[in-house]
Amino acid sequence: MSSALLIDIGSTYTKVACFDLERAELLARSQSSTTVSKDVNLGLQQALDNIPGWQQADYRLACSSAAGGLRIAAIGLVPGLTAEAARRAALGAGSRVVKTYSYELTERDVAELEDLAADIILLAGGTDGGNQEIILHNARLLADSQVEEPILVAGNRSAADRVAELLDKGEKEFYLTENVMPELEKLNIEPARQLIRKIFLERIVKARGLDRVKELIDDVVMPTPAAVLRAAEILARGTSGEEGWGELLVVDIGGATTDIHSAAAGTPTRSGVSQRGLEEPFLKRTVEGDLGMRYCAGDLFQAVKPNRWQQLYQSLYNKELELQQLEDYVNKVCQKTEYLPESQEETELENILGREAVRLATSRHAGYIRTIYTAQGASFIQVGKDLTGIKNVIGTGGIIVHNENPELVLAGILQKNQVEEEKLTPRAPDFYLDDDYLLAAAGLLAEVEADTALRILQKYLKEIVQEEKN
């Protein structure tokens, strides 16, 4: 029997799944607390103890978001252009973007960078043949700084050699790759994404102490978010031997962030609408650090107007909400992040928090329609992705997976439930549940057995039967 052992070493839990590759069948699944502060192998071994015969697996691969995951600071020129392109390249590589800078760095910015302790600094700026002054200024400050992190240069190719000279003179570890935005509003993030992954494998895995898992497995091959995005890609596009589902959305809601992954072109679907702004990648990931269910539940509470909370609670449960109840619950889960609801009332409060986290995260991920008035009349401009026609939405994360009514939370993505009508979120998709947390495992397996990985996803993702799309 051919088999694969697939491991996700998370910040809290280490999850292990073993598959029969010939039958695309889940043989065993286990998890234990991650022990990265001591020896990551301790927690991994505890999880492996519940997987019979794991030593015989043909593949033993891992991804990781432990110890804060892959942290990147992105630097660009214009906030909505090269700085945003750099941010998207970092997110697409499975990182957490801890800070984005635009225009010329200041001495204060550099001091902040020195304290941020990012894993990688992504230095972009200027289209090819365009502005060189800003990226050279920023390279000069970085060269003279105390930053010790590797610097990935992905800006104006006309300035690349001089940037390299400056960083070399400053004895910085640096890497050169193609410009993330070689032409105005045109993205080229794949070369930077691949190089980020290379740096992660060669440097960050060791720095995190994750190289020790090689005593038990073959390798840590990518950050966990990158594995999830890879799973979304094969499920949407299919492989050479298996047909995919078509364009889709993955909603992953956790205690610290709510992540949205889209595998969709996002081009306009309405007639008379033209697309403007920065080009959208087919594979896009956004991370909302103020929309988590525990660590930043206070930010989530503040992000929604009081009357919105009350109206939502009334519409879902047909009773009035005392806002103080919700605020008290939010304070409780912020202080005790492992807390789970202990009553029907707390479950209802948890549900509306999850619903709004999903709504806000999806509205930020999706595009919108803007109306522009000219002498010739009104014209309609699309900025970002049009996701209205998405047919498949996959939910994962505790509030969704362990919910008796997961569709109630996922319905936050629906266009009719958005506060702003011009938001281009899905209209009427089917909902699926990743209740075995297999997306990351499938993304790992896709590196070596893409057809089997796709069959596993198609087999184990469970459709949620919706009484109505709330």
C-alpha positions in Angstrom: 0.0 0.0 0.0 1.3 3.5 -1.0 0.7 6.1 1.8 1.4 9.6 2.8 1.9 11.2 6.2 0.9 14.9 6.1 1.6 17.2 9.0 0.5 20.7 9.9 2.6 22.2 12.7 0.5 25.0 13.9 1.0 27.6 16.6 -1.3 25.8 19.0 -1.8 22.2 17.6 0.2 19.8 15.5 -2.3 18.0 13.2 -1.3 14.7 11.5 -3.2 12.8 8.7 -2.3 9.6 7.0 -3.7 8.6 3.6 -3.9 5.5 1.5 -2.9 7.0 -1.9 -4.2 4.2 -4.0 -7.8 4.5 -2.6 -7.5 8.3 -1.7 -8.7 7.3 1.8 -8.0 8.8 5.2 -6.5 6.1 7.3 -5.9 7.9 10.6 -5.9 11.4 11.9 -4.5 12.8 15.2 -3.4 16.0 16.9 -1.5 17.2 19.9 -0.3 20.4 21.4 2.6 22.0 19.5 5.8 22.2 21.6 7.9 24.6 19.5 9.1 26.5 22.6 10.8 23.2 23.8 11.4 20.6 21.2 8.9 20.5 18.3 9.5 16.8 18.0 7.8 16.2 21.4 4.4 17.3 20.3 4.8 15.7 16.9 5.7 12.4 18.4 2.6 12.5 20.6 0.5 13.0 17.5 2.3 10.2 15.6 1.8 7.8 18.5 -1.9 7.6 17.4 -1.0 6.9 13.7 -0.3 3.1 13.2 2.5 2.4 10.9 3.4 6.0 10.1 7.0 5.0 9.6 6.2 3.1 6.5 4.6 6.1 4.7 6.1 6.8 1.2 5.9 10.5 1.8 6.3 12.3 5.2 5.8 16.0 4.6 4.9 19.0 6.8 3.9 22.6 6.7 4.0 25.0 9.5 2.7 28.2 11.0 4.3 27.7 14.4 6.0 30.4 16.4 4.0 33.2 14.7 4.3 31.8 11.2 6.3 33.4 8.4 6.5 37.2 9.2 7.2 39.7 6.4 7.6 43.5 6.3 6.7 44.9 2.8 8.1 48.1 1.5 6.9 49.8 -1.7 6.5 53.2 -3.4 2.8 54.0 -3.8 0.4 52.5 -1.2 -2.2 51.2 -3.7 0.4 50.1 -6.3 3.9 48.7 -5.6 3.4 48.6 -1.8 0.2 46.7 -2.4 1.9 44.4 -4.9 4.6 43.6 -2.4 2.0 42.9 0.2 0.1 40.5 -2.1 3.3 38.7 -3.0 4.0 38.2 0.7 0.5 37.0 1.5 0.5 34.7 -1.5 3.6 33.0 -0.2 1.8 32.1 3.0 3.2 34.8 5.2 1.8 37.2 7.8 2.5 40.8 6.7 3.4 42.5 9.9 3.9 46.0 8.4 3.6 47.8 5.0 5.6 50.9 4.3 5.2 53.3 1.4 7.3 56.2 -0.1 10.6 57.0 1.6 11.5 55.3 4.8 12.2 57.5 7.7 14.6 57.0 10.6 11.6 56.2 12.7 10.5 53.5 10.2 13.9 51.9 10.2 13.9 51.8 14.0 10.5 50.2 13.9 11.8 47.6 11.4 14.7 46.8 13.6 12.3 46.0 16.5 9.7 44.2 14.4 11.7 41.0 14.1 10.2 40.1 10.8 11.6 37.0 9.1 12.0 38.7 5.7 12.0 42.3 4.5 10.4 42.6 1.0 11.8 45.7 -0.7 9.9 46.8 -3.8 9.2 50.2 -5.5 8.9 51.6 -8.9 7.9 50.1 -12.2 10.7 48.9 -14.5 12.3 52.1 -15.9 10.3 54.3 -13.5 11.1 56.0 -10.3 14.5 54.8 -8.9 15.1 57.4 -6.2 12.7 55.9 -3.6 14.0 52.3 -3.7 17.6 53.5 -3.7 16.9 55.8 -0.7 15.2 52.9 1.1 18.0 50.5 0.3 20.6 53.0 1.6 18.7 53.3 5.0 18.4 49.5 5.2 22.1 49.1 4.4 23.0 51.4 7.3 20.5 49.9 9.7 20.8 47.2 12.3 18.3 44.9 10.6 19.5 41.3 10.4 16.7 39.8 8.4 17.2 38.8 4.8 16.1 41.4 2.3 14.3 40.3 -0.8 14.6 43.0 -3.6 11.7 42.9 -6.0 11.5 46.4 -7.4 12.5 48.5 -10.4 14.9 46.4 -12.4 16.8 49.5 -13.6 17.8 50.2 -10.0 18.4 46.5 -8.9 22.2 46.6 -9.4 22.7 49.7 -7.4 20.4 48.4 -4.7 22.5 45.3 -4.6 25.7 47.3 -4.3 24.3 49.3 -1.4 23.1 46.2 0.5 26.3 44.4 -0.2 28.3 47.3 1.2 26.1 47.2 4.3 26.9 43.5 4.7 23.2 42.6 4.5 21.9 39.2 3.4 19.8 39.9 0.3 18.2 38.3 -2.7 17.3 39.7 -6.1 14.2 38.7 -8.1 11.8 40.2 -10.7 9.8 43.3 -10.0 6.4 42.6 -8.4 4.9 45.3 -10.6 7.0 45.7 -13.8 4.2 47.8 -15.5 1.7 50.1 -14.0 -1.1 48.1 -12.4 0.3 44.8 -13.7 1.3 42.1 -11.1 4.2 39.8 -11.3 4.2 38.2 -7.9 5.1 34.6 -8.6 8.9 35.0 -8.8 8.9 36.8 -5.4 6.5 34.2 -4.0 8.8 31.3 -5.0 11.9 33.1 -3.6 10.1 33.7 -0.3 9.3 30.0 -0.1 13.0 29.2 -0.8 14.1 31.5 2.0 11.5 29.9 4.3 12.9 26.5 3.6 16.6 27.4 3.8 16.5 29.8 6.6 13.3 30.3 8.5 12.7 26.6 9.1 16.0 26.4 10.9 15.5 29.6 12.8 12.2 28.3 14.1 13.8 25.1 15.3 11.6 23.2 12.8 14.5 21.5 11.1 14.5 19.1 14.1 11.4 17.4 12.7 13.7 15.9 10.0 14.5 13.3 12.6 11.0 12.0 12.1 9.8 13.1 8.7 11.2 14.0 5.3 10.9 17.8 5.3 8.9 21.0 6.1 8.1 22.1 2.6 6.0 25.3 3.0 4.1 27.6 5.4 0.6 26.3 6.2 -1.3 29.2 4.5 0.6 28.5 1.3 -0.6 24.8 1.5 -4.2 25.9 1.9 -3.9 28.2 -1.1 -2.4 25.3 -3.1 -5.3 23.1 -2.1 -7.7 25.8 -3.3 -5.9 26.0 -6.6 -6.1 22.3 -7.5 -9.7 22.1 -6.3 -10.6 25.0 -8.6 -8.5 24.3 -11.6 -8.2 20.6 -11.4 -5.1 18.7 -12.6 -4.0 17.0 -15.8 -5.8 13.9 -14.7 -8.7 15.2 -12.6 -11.3 17.9 -13.3 -11.7 20.6 -10.6 -14.8 22.3 -9.2 -14.3 25.7 -10.8 -13.8 29.0 -9.1 -14.2 29.0 -5.3 -13.7 30.7 -2.0 -12.1 29.3 1.2 -13.1 31.0 4.5 -10.8 30.2 7.5 -11.8 31.8 10.7 -9.6 31.5 13.7 -8.9 33.0 17.1 -6.4 35.6 15.8 -7.4 36.2 12.2 -9.9 35.5 9.5 -8.3 34.4 6.3 -10.0 34.4 2.9 -8.6 32.6 -0.1 -10.1 33.0 -3.6 -9.3 30.9 -6.7 -11.1 33.0 -9.2 -10.4 35.4 -12.1 -12.8 38.0 -10.7 -13.3 39.8 -14.0 -16.5 41.9 -14.4 -19.7 39.9 -14.9 -22.0 42.8 -15.4 -22.3 44.5 -18.8 -21.1 48.1 -19.1 -18.6 47.7 -16.2 -14.9 48.3 -16.8 -12.1 47.1 -14.5 -9.6 49.6 -13.0 -6.9 49.5 -10.4 -4.2 47.0 -9.5 -4.5 43.7 -11.4 -6.0 40.8 -9.4 -4.2 37.4 -9.2 -6.3 34.3 -9.8 -5.0 33.0 -6.4 -5.5 35.6 -3.8 -5.2 35.5 0.0 -6.2 38.1 2.5 -5.6 38.1 6.3 -7.7 40.2 8.6 -5.8 40.6 11.9 -8.6 42.5 13.5 -11.3 39.9 12.9 -10.3 37.0 15.0 -12.7 35.2 17.4 -10.5 35.4 20.5 -7.3 37.5 20.6 -8.8 40.4 18.8 -12.5 39.9 19.5 -12.5 43.4 20.9 -11.4 44.9 17.6 -14.2 42.9 15.9 -16.8 44.2 18.3 -15.7 47.8 17.6 -15.6 47.3 13.8 -19.4 46.8 13.7 -21.9 49.5 14.6 -24.0 48.8 17.7 -27.3 48.8 15.9 -25.9 46.3 13.3 -25.2 43.8 16.1 -28.7 44.3 17.5 -30.4 44.0 14.0 -28.5 40.9 13.2 -29.3 39.2 16.5 -33.0 40.1 16.1 -33.1 38.8 12.5 -31.4 35.5 13.4 -33.0 34.7 16.8 -36.1 36.9 16.9 -35.3 38.5 20.2 -33.6 41.6 21.4 -29.9 41.9 22.2 -28.6 43.9 25.1 -25.3 45.2 23.8 -23.7 44.9 27.2 -24.2 41.1 27.0 -22.2 40.9 23.8 -19.5 43.3 25.1 -19.2 41.2 28.3 -18.8 38.0 26.3 -16.2 39.6 24.1 -14.2 40.7 27.1 -14.4 37.2 28.5 -13.1 35.4 25.4 -10.3 38.0 25.0 -9.1 37.4 28.5 -9.5 33.6 28.3 -8.8 32.7 24.7 -9.5 29.0 25.2 -13.0 29.6 26.4 -15.9 27.9 24.7 -19.6 28.8 24.9 -21.4 27.2 27.9 -25.0 28.2 27.2 -27.4 28.7 24.4 -27.1 32.5 24.8 -23.3 32.4 24.6 -23.5 30.2 21.5 -25.8 32.8 19.9 -23.3 35.5 20.7 -20.5 33.4 19.3 -22.4 32.9 16.1 -23.1 36.6 15.4 -19.4 37.3 16.1 -18.4 34.7 13.6 -21.0 35.8 11.1 -19.7 39.4 11.1 -16.1 38.3 11.0 -16.9 36.4 7.8 -18.9 39.3 6.4 -16.2 41.9 7.0 -13.3 39.7 5.8 -15.1 38.8 2.6 -16.1 42.3 1.9 -12.5 43.4 2.2 -11.3 40.6 0.0 -13.9 41.1 -2.8 -14.1 44.0 -5.2 -16.7 46.7 -5.5 -18.5 48.8 -8.1 -17.9 52.5 -8.2 -20.1 54.9 -10.1 -18.4 57.8 -11.9 -20.3 60.7 -13.3 -19.0 62.5 -16.4 -20.4 64.9 -19.0 -21.5 61.8 -20.9 -23.4 60.4 -18.0 -22.7 57.7 -15.4 -20.1 55.0 -16.0 -19.4 52.0 -13.8 -15.9 51.0 -12.6 -15.0 47.7 -10.9 -12.1 47.8 -8.5 -10.9 44.3 -7.3 -12.5 40.9 -7.9 -16.1 40.2 -8.9 -16.9 37.1 -6.8 -20.7 37.3 -7.2 -20.8 34.2 -9.4 -18.7 31.9 -7.1 -20.6 28.6 -6.8 -18.5 26.9 -4.1 -17.5 28.2 -0.7 -15.5 26.0 1.7 -15.5 26.8 5.4 -13.0 25.8 8.1 -12.0 26.9 11.6 -13.6 26.1 14.9 -16.6 28.4 14.9 -17.6 26.8 11.5 -16.5 23.2 11.9 -17.9 22.7 15.4 -21.2 24.6 14.8 -24.6 22.9 14.6 -25.5 25.5 12.0 -22.3 26.4 10.1 -24.3 27.9 7.3 -25.5 30.6 9.7 -21.9 31.8 10.0 -20.9 31.3 6.4 -23.9 33.2 5.2 -22.0 36.4 6.2 -20.3 36.2 2.8 -23.5 36.6 0.8 -24.0 39.8 -1.2 -27.4 40.4 0.2 -26.0 40.4 3.7 -23.4 43.0 3.0 -23.9 46.5 4.4 -22.6 48.1 1.2 -24.6 47.0 -1.8 -21.8 47.6 -4.2 -19.6 44.9 -2.7 -19.1 42.0 -5.1 -19.3 39.0 -2.7 -21.0 35.7 -3.7 -24.7 35.7 -4.4 -25.9 32.1 -4.0 -23.0 29.6 -3.5 -23.1 26.1 -2.2 -21.3 25.7 1.2 -18.8 22.9 2.0 -17.2 22.0 5.3 -13.6 21.0 5.9 -14.4 19.4 9.2 -11.3 17.1 9.1 -9.0 20.1 8.5 -7.6 18.5 5.4 -7.0 21.5 3.2 -3.4 22.0 4.3 -2.7 18.3 4.1 -4.1 18.2 0.5 -2.0 21.2 -0.4 1.1 19.4 0.8 0.2 16.2 -1.0 -0.4 18.2 -4.2 3.4 18.8 -4.3 4.0 15.1 -5.0 0.6 13.5 -5.9 -1.7 16.2 -7.3 -4.4 13.9 -8.7 -4.7 12.0 -5.4 -4.8 15.3 -3.5 -7.7 16.5 -5.6 -9.6 13.2 -5.2 -9.2 13.4 -1.4 -10.6 16.9 -1.3 -13.6 15.9 -3.5 -14.2 12.9 -1.3 -13.9 14.5 2.2 -15.2 18.0 1.8 -18.8 17.8 3.0 -21.6 19.8 1.4 -23.8 21.7 3.9 -27.5 21.2 3.2 -28.9 24.6 3.5 -32.6 25.1 4.4 -32.2 28.5 2.9 -29.3 30.8 2.1 -29.8 33.2 5.1 
